[in-house]
Amino acid sequence: MQLIFIGESVKVIDKKTNGIYLTNYPDTPWIAIMGLRNLIAHQYHRIDEEEIFNIIYDDLDRLQNTIELMKFDLTQTK
């Protein structure tokens, strides 16, 4: 469920910024994150448990680092 929340949050940010803000962080696979959300929410019968395991253990730390950078960048623009 947390992966759905993350994907939905990315979709909202992308929509509210007209697809521009996330381009400031091109090393993060935003489209894949949104796609994973759709897969889990709508095509759950296609979920590969091993892939979800790999995402949790290999990718979430990098995503958290990017989010921390985004938060920092936003505080610098005030």
N, C-alpha and C positions, 0 to 999 in steps of 0.2 A: 504494500500500500504506500510505503514511503517513496518508492520509485515512481509511482503514479503521481504523487504529490509534487515531486521534483519536476517531472516532465510537464505537468500542468502549470507549474509556476514559470517554467521557461517559456511555455506557450503564451502566457499572459504578458510576460516582459516583452517578448518579441512582438506581440500584437500592439501593446501600448506604445511601443517605440517605433512602430512602422518598420520593423525588421532591421533597424539601424544599430541599436545599442549592442546587441550581441556580436556584431561584426568587429567590435573593438577587442574581442577575445577570440581570435580565429583558431587558436590551438585546441579549443574545446569543441567537441562534435555536437553542437546544439541540435542539428536536425536529427541525429541518431537518438539523442535524449528524448526529444519529442516523439520520435517514432517508437521508442521503447515504451513510453507511456501508452500510446495507442495500442500497441501489441498486448500489453498486460491488461488494459481495460477492455479491449474489444475482441481480441483474438487469443485469449488466454490458453486455448487448446494448442496453440503453436509455441508456447513458452518452452525454451530449452533450459532446464534447471541448471545445467553446468554453466551455461552462458550467464545466467543471472548470478550464480556464485562468483564467476570471474569478474563481473561488473562490480559487485559489492566489494570484493577483496582487491581488485586491481585499479579500479577507476574512481571510486568515490573520494579517495583522498585527494586526487588531482582536481576533481570537481570542487571539493571544499576549498582548496587553495585558490582556485579561480574565483570562487564566490567571495572569499576574504579579500582578494585583490579588488574585485568589483566594489565591495563595500568601502574599502580604503579610497579608491578612486572617486567614489561619489562624495565622500567627506571632504576631499581636496577641492572639489568644484564649488563648494559653498562660499 
